[in-house]
Amino acid sequence: MLRKPDFITARAYLADRMTPVETERVSLSEAAGRILAEDLIAADNIPPFDRSPFDGYAFRAADTAQASPEHPVTLTILEEVPAGAVPAKRVTPGTATKILTGAPIPEGADCVSMFERTEFTRETVTLFAPGSAGENIILAGEDVKKGTLLVRKGARIDAGVAGTLAAQGVSQPLVYRRVRVGIISTGNEVIALDKTLRPGKIYDSNRYMLEAAVMQLGMVPVHLGLIGDDADGIARLIEKGLPDCDVILLTGGVSVGDYDLTPAAIEQAGCEMLIRGASLKPGMACAIGMKDGKLVCGLSGNPASALTNYYAITLPALKKLAGYSEPIPREIEITLADSFGRKSKRTRLLRGKLDLSDGTVRMRLQPEQGNVVLSSAIGCDAMAIVPEGSGPVPAGTKLKGFLL
């Protein structure tokens, strides 16, 4: 078991223990946001044939070698070929084919001129400048060549991936099934939203916070229950959720107080404890175990602390489970737009929003960075890492960080 590891060690430790879930085939119309479970190799050239980029005439460049405004060249039109049709006639010396945007280049032709640069009748087309071989022809495979690796396994299907799959004729892509994430809220002070708020009580915001967080990644949240500070009851909810869920997230009861019973409940449910606490602020309080290859992650009851730990330590493991090819976020350089006036005894993660208003990428800090300030997560799209032992950090400081 790791005791209070730094978050980089902790997230790698958990992610390394994860194996992606099973795969399934789904309709391409329903595949947005899913994770591709196989490499996509181009089965065909795109476009699959040489074609015209605009409306015009296809001809032999050699026939126009001497063309000029003073000595134009007139060619006989063989046929008209719209997009979707196939040329029936070969272009021979002294002839041309009227061709529309996207139509195949007829055999024998090696050049295309747009309508606007010609004079034409129904029978002939006159050109006033020489063409060159290959001019204005989109070659087969110019977009994608057969055999090209288009999308790697582990990519999330977005608009570009979906269009590329369709262009390759893939109607049922192989994807990883959706990860099911059980969510448990604990604490005597926590009540459901349908209850009347009384003195000493707070609404269960953590449930909805984590539901939204996992849904953003295409995972399925499963509400397992809200329970007070009761180790037996928490353990029963964990045992109830494990058969149907791939991972369980709990909030509350992970510190060292008399009512912090979640770590004991995790072990009571038969889990091996992997991590107890993290050298991180916020997000230090945590207890993460595993049973039968499934993570049970106890996070702080303080919302901002729980969310910070989720992004910094837990999320990469969930993304590895879901099949993402890069579950651990890439490190980026972040320039602070605002100062942060406190010392950082241990590694601190600052929440903020990226700002490009002055043409430079900077991160504006949320006004409050405390453990319980959930509102500071609104619109947050990046975190900056303040190294352990740092003093106050002035605006303009460059820090390492990562995108959410």
Disulfide bonds with the S-S distance in Angstrom:
none
